[in-house]
Amino acid sequence: MRKQGWTYKKLGEVCKIARGGSPRPIKNYITTSSDGLNWIKIGDTDPQGKYIFSTKEKIRKEGLKKTRWVEENEFLLSNSMSFGRPYILKTNGCIHDGWLVLRDYQDSLFIDFFYYLLISPFVQKQFKIKAQGSTVSNLNTDRVTNIDITFPSLEEQERIVARLDAAFAQIDELRANAEKQLEEARALFNAALNEEMKPKKGWEEKTVGDIFKTYSGGTPIKSNKSYYENGNIPWIRSGEVCKRFITESELFITEEGLKNSSAKFYPIDTVLIAMYGATAAQVGILKFPATSNQAVCGILPNKNYLPDFVYFWFKHIEEQLASQAQGGAQPNISQEKIKRVLIPFISLSEQEAIVERLDGLSERVKELEEIARTTVKECDALKQAILRQY
């Protein structure tokens, strides 16, 4: 139903839309010089934010003729991957071809009303429909130009924005409180973990290599399809070592791939440590027989240790171990460093008591995480409902 007094137009009729560009190869244009031009990337945004205030990188002035200059109070719209996400510029700079710029809208649209309009279900649904039909969903200039929009007078836009700002501020406060409670719960757990693992009188320490058998995995040659096609042997990569209990694998290898590589089977209750890249030092407990690539170290089960105690010990030293990662583009920790880690040699009964206490706190944190996730979803849904109403 059309609203009386509201104007209906195509987005391209009320603003100019243009795509960014990239000087290539971009690495040749990146500079640390103070007179460099801001190079605006998606990494400079806050996923929950409204503005772009600064950039992490700059490009040389010579790159300007191969890119697009944008200025404060213009809108940037992501046109691929997380497409259709608008941001208001609070800085000047250059944009690559993953951005569209929306400018010269001020005669028709009040800046904050324009932002709310772009994130509204009415417009976002159109973005989603128009981005479909290609291998990678994306928005181009023509597709965005033909988006239908509706808006009242500038005076009425300001009144609507005032009401939306007030409502959204209350919702954001509710969301922030939930996130704060979650942070406090996690901090409480980490404090308890550090206290439980603090050396006690009578504790003896030994190295992991003295107590446990360890080995890392391997990668069958990628070019040999027979090592992967129709494989049924779970093959874990370091990025999958990201939670306490590892219960599934994304990839599989064949028997032939297993025989022709250094991959080995880990038994159930092997404690896995990620050794490479961003996940280095993360830990998990394997709950099914599986193999892994060389970026994972397995600490095999030992009758003198509970897997959960070993897991909590490595969570306790995770930051310390991660700080030992070495290398260039993909820093890593070695199996030898893991074998040199000191671990308390204490009775099973003492391990059980520690694990029981930490499990109790861990369950409480999980409950708070679920409450926080639910609250965030409800806050986001409430915002969309309010936008839909307006």
C-alpha positions, -999 to 999 in steps of 0.1 A, spaced: 0 0 0 14 34 -10 18 59 18 1 92 12 26 120 7 56 97 2 76 97 -30 84 64 -49 115 63 -71 144 42 -82 175 46 -61 195 58 -91 170 87 -95 179 102 -61 217 97 -60 247 90 -81 261 54 -79 296 44 -89 319 15 -84 354 16 -69 386 4 -86 419 -11 -77 454 -2 -88 471 -35 -96 491 -52 -83 479 -35 -51 510 -44 -31 530 -21 -53 508 9 -43 506 3 -5 526 28 14 533 39 50 541 75 39 522 102 58 510 117 25 495 84 13 458 82 5 434 63 28 427 28 13 393 18 25 386 -19 29 359 -40 45 384 -48 73 381 -11 84 345 -15 93 327 -26 124 302 -53 114 277 -38 138 287 -2 131 273 26 110 304 46 101 339 42 87 362 65 107 397 54 96 418 30 75 446 6 83 464 11 50 473 39 26 481 38 -11 505 60 -30 491 91 -48 500 76 -82 473 50 -76 445 75 -76 439 75 -113 432 37 -111 408 39 -82 379 61 -70 381 90 -45 353 92 -19 345 118 7 330 122 42 292 117 44 290 97 12 277 62 15 297 30 8 278 -1 -1 295 -35 -1 288 -52 -35 301 -87 -30 303 -113 -2 285 -95 26 267 -75 -1 243 -46 5 259 -35 38 259 4 39 284 26 58 285 63 62 320 77 56 336 98 83 369 101 64 381 106 29 399 80 8 400 56 -21 378 25 -26 385 -8 -45 360 -26 -67 343 -44 -38 326 -11 -29 299 11 -45 297 47 -36 263 65 -33 266 103 -34 247 135 -42 215 123 -23 211 153 -1 183 170 -21 160 140 -15 173 121 15 184 131 50 216 112 57 204 91 87 171 84 70 190 71 40 210 48 63 179 34 79 163 30 44 193 10 31 193 -14 60 155 -18 60 139 -52 50 122 -34 21 156 -26 5 177 -55 18 152 -80 2 156 -63 -31 194 -65 -28 192 -102 -21 170 -109 -51 191 -87 -75 224 -103 -63 213 -138 -72 220 -155 -105 258 -155 -105 284 -179 -91 293 -153 -64 263 -132 -53 271 -96 -59 256 -62 -66 267 -40 -95 259 -4 -104 230 -13 -126 213 -36 -101 216 -10 -73 204 18 -96 171 0 -101 163 -6 -65 128 7 -56 127 32 -27 101 53 -10 105 83 13 86 113 27 96 150 30 130 158 45 112 173 75 92 140 81 124 120 75 141 138 104 111 131 127 112 94 118 150 93 124 145 108 159 121 81 168 142 53 153 174 66 170 156 65 204 142 30 198 176 17 185 195 32 214 174 12 239 178 -20 218 216 -14 216 218 -10 254 200 -43 259 224 -60 235 254 -44 251 243 -55 286 240 -91 273 275 -90 257 289 -75 289 275 -102 310 290 -128 287 324 -111 288 323 -111 326 313 -148 327 342 -157 304 366 -136 325 354 -154 356 360 -188 340 395 -178 329 403 -166 364 391 -199 378 410 -219 352 442 -200 361 436 -205 398 430 -243 394 461 -247 374 483 -227 396 511 -250 410 502 -265 443 523 -279 471 534 -314 462 528 -310 425 554 -324 402 558 -312 366 570 -333 337 572 -326 300 545 -337 276 572 -356 256 582 -376 287 546 -387 294 527 -389 262 531 -403 227 526 -375 202 525 -373 164 513 -349 137 494 -357 106 501 -355 69 486 -344 36 482 -368 6 493 -352 -27 465 -329 -37 469 -336 -74 461 -373 -70 423 -375 -70 424 -412 -59 436 -400 -25 405 -380 -19 376 -389 -41 350 -411 -23 372 -412 7 357 -423 40 386 -416 65 380 -384 84 408 -359 78 410 -329 102 426 -296 95 439 -271 120 409 -247 115 386 -274 128 404 -276 162 383 -248 176 360 -263 202 364 -286 232 348 -317 216 356 -325 180 328 -347 167 331 -344 129 354 -337 100 347 -316 69 370 -336 46 379 -372 40 408 -392 25 409 -427 10 429 -458 23 453 -452 -6 458 -416 5 464 -427 41 490 -453 30 508 -428 7 512 -399 32 524 -394 68 488 -391 80 480 -415 109 449 -425 128 443 -409 161 422 -429 186 392 -415 205 402 -391 233 433 -379 216 439 -342 225 445 -323 193 466 -290 192 464 -268 161 500 -258 151 496 -234 122 482 -200 113 455 -181 132 443 -211 151 478 -220 164 477 -234 201 439 -240 200 430 -273 215 402 -299 214 394 -335 223 388 -359 195 356 -380 200 359 -403 170 389 -421 152 403 -397 126 435 -385 108 447 -350 103 470 -329 82 505 -319 93 492 -287 109 477 -307 138 495 -324 167 479 -353 185 486 -361 222 475 -397 225 455 -410 255 474 -419 286 462 -441 315 476 -415 340 457 -386 326 421 -375 319 417 -361 284 397 -333 299 425 -323 323 450 -322 294 425 -301 275 421 -276 304 458 -274 309 464 -265 273 436 -239 275 454 -225 305 486 -220 285 470 -213 251 482 -177 249 517 -185 262 520 -213 236 506 -192 208 532 -165 215 559 -190 206 545 -193 170 572 -185 144 573 -179 107 561 -155 81 527 -154 65 516 -185 84 533 -186 119 534 -220 135 544 -239 167 562 -271 163 555 -306 177 588 -303 195 576 -272 214 545 -290 224 565 -319 237 586 -295 258 555 -281 275 555 -288 313 523 -304 327 515 -313 363 519 -350 372 491 -354 397 467 -382 407 436 -390 387 414 -382 417 429 -347 418 425 -343 381 388 -354 384 381 -328 411 396 -300 390 377 -310 359 345 -313 378 348 -278 392 358 -263 358 330 -282 340 304 -266 364 317 -231 355 319 -240 319 283 -250 318 273 -217 333 292 -198 306 275 -219 279 241 -209 294 251 -173 293 264 -176 258 231 -190 247 212 -162 265 235 -137 248 230 -152 214 193 -153 218 192 -117 230 213 -105 201 190 -123 176 160 -108 193 175 -73 192 183 -76 155 148 -90 148 132 -61 168 152 -36 148 140 -51 115 104 -52 127 106 -15 137 122 -6 103 95 -26 85 68 -7 104 82 27 94 
